[in-house]
Amino acid sequence: SPFAKKMIDEFGKDEKFLNEIAANLGSLGMVGSSERYLKKIIEMAKSLLDHPIVNVRKWARNCIIHYEKQIRRENLENEQWS
């Protein structure tokens, strides 16, 4: 959202702030596959890969890696149950 982008632009140098965003992104509970939601997070993070603040770029890369692993893990669990 534009508000979140402004907050990241303003406070992106603060690692604690970025960690709070990450915690909030991962705190959603749901039933069924979360792949679509996780892909939206990955797309959001990809849009920050060229951010002028180094901490934000690093955080975005880490988010992408983390959520891609989470998708793979979920897919493996789904295969296991099939």
Contacts in CASP RR format, 6 or more apart in sequence:
PFRMAT RR
TARGET T0000
AUTHOR 0000-0000-0000
METHOD contacts of the structure
MODEL  1
SPFAKKMIDEFGKDEKFLNEIAANLGSLGMVGSSERYLKKIIEMAKSLLD
HPIVNVRKWARNCIIHYEKQIRRENLENEQWS
4 21 0 8 1.000
7 17 0 8 1.000
8 18 0 8 1.000
8 21 0 8 1.000
8 48 0 8 1.000
8 51 0 8 1.000
8 56 0 8 1.000
9 51 0 8 1.000
9 53 0 8 1.000
11 17 0 8 1.000
12 18 0 8 1.000
12 53 0 8 1.000
12 55 0 8 1.000
12 56 0 8 1.000
12 59 0 8 1.000
13 53 0 8 1.000
13 55 0 8 1.000
14 55 0 8 1.000
15 55 0 8 1.000
15 59 0 8 1.000
18 55 0 8 1.000
18 56 0 8 1.000
18 59 0 8 1.000
22 59 0 8 1.000
22 63 0 8 1.000
25 41 0 8 1.000
25 63 0 8 1.000
26 41 0 8 1.000
28 34 0 8 1.000
28 37 0 8 1.000
30 37 0 8 1.000
33 74 0 8 1.000
33 78 0 8 1.000
34 70 0 8 1.000
34 74 0 8 1.000
35 71 0 8 1.000
35 74 0 8 1.000
35 75 0 8 1.000
38 67 0 8 1.000
38 70 0 8 1.000
38 71 0 8 1.000
38 74 0 8 1.000
39 71 0 8 1.000
41 63 0 8 1.000
41 67 0 8 1.000
42 63 0 8 1.000
42 64 0 8 1.000
42 67 0 8 1.000
42 68 0 8 1.000
45 60 0 8 1.000
45 61 0 8 1.000
45 63 0 8 1.000
45 64 0 8 1.000
45 67 0 8 1.000
46 60 0 8 1.000
46 64 0 8 1.000
48 56 0 8 1.000
48 57 0 8 1.000
48 59 0 8 1.000
48 60 0 8 1.000
49 57 0 8 1.000
49 60 0 8 1.000
49 61 0 8 1.000
49 64 0 8 1.000
50 57 0 8 1.000
51 57 0 8 1.000
51 60 0 8 1.000
END
